[in-house]
Structures are given as structure tokens and as C-alpha cells.
Amino acid sequence: MPSKSSFLAIMTAITMLAACKGKDLEEVEPKRRFISFKMDGKVALSEQSNRAYYTPGNITDADPDNDQAQILITGYTYTRDVINIRLAAPGPTLAPGLYTNSIPGNLIAMEMHPDFELLTADEDYGNLAVQVLDMKDSVISASFSGALVSMDDGSVRIITDGYFKMKYQQAP
């Protein structure tokens, strides 16, 4: 039978190993992938049924059209609304900071279910502010708010308390 001190040493080692393994996984994989916001006082949530694709800018070639980094975040709410958020950086990498729709390429577009009403905030309509809080280990987290314009009737829908946390992959 092992001594009390040997048993404690083994249990400490197991506890430390489990804690390290859990920490490594937590740093890389978010516990939840989601897009959440309030629109017209109602909470909209896209949880686990979403994707994010990141494309860094390529400044090594002669094509100026691919110099900007971009990320595209898409999701479906539980009420089957489609959400698309696209952010474009002014340079070859996307970094924490403020991204607004006054910069071409930044937008939010929603297709509302079941009537397919299109709501948007892009360089021509509405307003959008996305504050990228963190972007590391293939995880992006950000808060956002804005005013989306209906392409059907011109009405304005206000988004508040927006937040997303997504694991992204490099676009092909």
C-alpha cells in the first residue's frame, strides 16, 4: 500500500495534469460559439449554428484588391433568421479595434424569416460599430451595435447589446 505522502503526490500530479489540459483546451476552443444581440427589444441568438472564415491580406503580389484582411461571420438564429457580419481591415491583418460601416467592406446583413425581409448596414445604409475585443488562437470576440435599414420598406431596426465569440478558420 502506498504511503500517505506518495498518494498525495500522485493526486497532486493528476490534479495539475487535469488543470493544465483543461486550460489548454479552454484557451483554444471557446466554450460557446455564438452571436447574440437585441433588436426591437427582443433577444436574437445564434448558438453553435454559425461559422467564421478569415482571409488575411496578401501584400506580396501585384493585386491591390486582395491587400485587406477580412472575416465573414454567419449564423442562423433559433427563429431561422440569417445573420452575416463582414469586417475588413485597412491592412493585411485584422486586429482588435473599432470597425464601422463607414469603411467599405464592413457590414451586417440579415434576412428575416419567414418573409425574407433584408436588413442591412453597409457603406450606403444604416450604421454599424463593431469593437473587436480579442483575436487570438483562431478565436474572435467582439461587441457590436447599429441601425439596420430594411431594403423592403426603408424602416430602421436598432441593434443593441450585440456580442459574438467565434472560432474562425482560414478561408480557402
C-alpha positions in Angstrom: 0.0 0.0 0.0 1.4 3.4 -1.0 2.3 5.8 1.8 0.2 8.8 2.5 2.8 11.2 1.1 3.1 9.1 -2.1 -0.7 9.1 -2.5 -0.8 12.9 -2.0 2.0 13.4 -4.6 0.1 11.2 -7.2 -3.2 13.0 -6.6 -1.5 16.4 -6.9 0.2 15.4 -10.1 -3.2 14.1 -11.5 -4.9 17.3 -10.4 -2.2 19.5 -12.0 -2.3 17.5 -15.3 -6.1 17.8 -15.5 -5.9 21.5 -14.8 -3.3 22.1 -17.4 -5.1 20.0 -20.0 -8.4 21.9 -19.3 -6.7 25.3 -19.5 -5.1 24.5 -22.9 -8.4 23.4 -24.3 -10.1 26.5 -22.9 -7.6 28.8 -24.4 -8.1 27.4 -27.9 -11.7 26.3 -28.1 -14.4 28.7 -26.8 -17.0 27.1 -24.6 -19.7 28.6 -26.7 -19.8 29.9 -30.3 -22.5 32.4 -30.6 -23.8 35.7 -32.0 -26.2 37.5 -29.6 -28.0 40.8 -29.8 -31.2 42.7 -29.1 -33.3 44.0 -31.9 -36.5 45.9 -31.2 -36.2 44.8 -27.6 -36.1 41.1 -28.3 -33.0 38.9 -27.9 -31.7 37.1 -31.0 -29.3 34.3 -30.6 -27.3 32.1 -33.0 -25.6 29.4 -31.0 -23.4 26.7 -32.5 -25.2 27.0 -35.9 -22.7 29.5 -37.2 -19.3 29.8 -38.9 -16.4 32.3 -39.3 -13.9 32.5 -42.1 -10.8 34.7 -42.0 -8.8 35.8 -45.0 -5.6 37.7 -44.3 -4.5 40.3 -46.8 -1.9 39.4 -49.4 0.6 42.3 -49.9 3.2 40.1 -51.6 1.6 40.2 -55.0 0.7 42.9 -57.5 -3.1 42.7 -57.0 -4.3 45.6 -54.8 -7.7 44.0 -54.4 -6.6 41.3 -52.0 -4.5 43.5 -49.7 -7.2 43.8 -46.9 -7.8 41.2 -44.3 -11.4 40.1 -44.0 -13.5 38.0 -41.7 -17.0 36.7 -42.5 -19.2 35.6 -39.7 -22.5 33.9 -40.5 -25.2 32.3 -38.3 -28.8 31.3 -38.0 -31.0 32.3 -35.1 -33.4 30.0 -33.4 -36.2 31.7 -35.3 -34.3 30.9 -38.6 -33.1 34.5 -39.3 -29.8 34.6 -41.3 -27.1 36.9 -39.9 -23.9 37.9 -41.8 -21.2 40.2 -40.4 -18.2 41.1 -42.5 -15.3 43.1 -41.3 -12.5 44.4 -43.4 -9.2 45.7 -42.0 -7.3 48.6 -43.6 -4.2 46.3 -43.9 -3.2 42.7 -44.2 -4.3 41.6 -40.7 -7.4 42.1 -38.6 -6.7 43.3 -35.1 -8.6 44.4 -32.0 -10.2 47.8 -32.6 -13.2 49.6 -33.9 -14.7 48.7 -37.3 -17.6 50.8 -38.7 -19.6 50.7 -41.8 -18.1 54.0 -43.0 -15.2 51.8 -44.1 -16.0 49.9 -47.3 -16.4 46.2 -46.8 -17.7 46.4 -43.2 -21.4 45.4 -43.0 -24.1 43.5 -41.3 -26.9 41.9 -43.3 -29.9 39.9 -42.0 -32.5 38.0 -43.9 -35.6 37.8 -41.6 -37.6 34.6 -41.5 -40.3 33.9 -42.8 -40.9 36.9 -45.1 -37.3 37.2 -46.3 -37.0 40.9 -45.4 -33.5 42.1 -45.9 -32.0 44.4 -43.3 -28.5 45.9 -43.8 -26.0 48.4 -42.5 -23.2 48.9 -45.1 -21.3 51.8 -46.6 -24.6 53.1 -48.1 -27.2 52.4 -45.5 -27.6 52.4 -41.7 -24.8 52.3 -39.3 -22.7 49.7 -37.6 -20.0 49.7 -35.0 -18.1 46.5 -34.1 -15.5 46.6 -31.4 -13.2 43.6 -31.9 -12.1 42.9 -28.3 -9.7 39.9 -28.9 -8.4 37.9 -31.8 -6.0 35.1 -30.9 -5.7 31.3 -31.2 -8.3 31.4 -34.0 -11.0 32.9 -31.7 -12.5 36.3 -32.2 -14.7 38.1 -29.7 -16.4 41.4 -30.3 -19.3 43.6 -29.3 -21.5 45.5 -31.8 -24.4 47.8 -32.2 -26.1 49.6 -35.1 -29.1 50.7 -37.1 -30.2 48.4 -39.9 -32.3 49.6 -42.8 -34.9 47.5 -44.4 -34.4 47.1 -48.1 -38.1 46.3 -48.4 -39.7 49.5 -46.9 -36.9 51.7 -45.6 -37.7 51.3 -42.0 -34.9 51.3 -39.4 -34.3 48.5 -36.9 -32.0 49.2 -33.9 -29.5 46.5 -32.7 -28.1 46.8 -29.2 -26.1 44.7 -26.8 -24.5 42.7 -29.7 -21.7 40.3 -28.9 -20.1 37.4 -30.7 -17.4 34.8 -29.9 -16.4 32.5 -32.7 -13.7 30.1 -33.6 -12.7 31.0 -37.1 -10.9 29.1 -39.8 -8.8 30.3 -42.7 -10.9 30.7 -45.9 -9.8 28.5 -48.8 
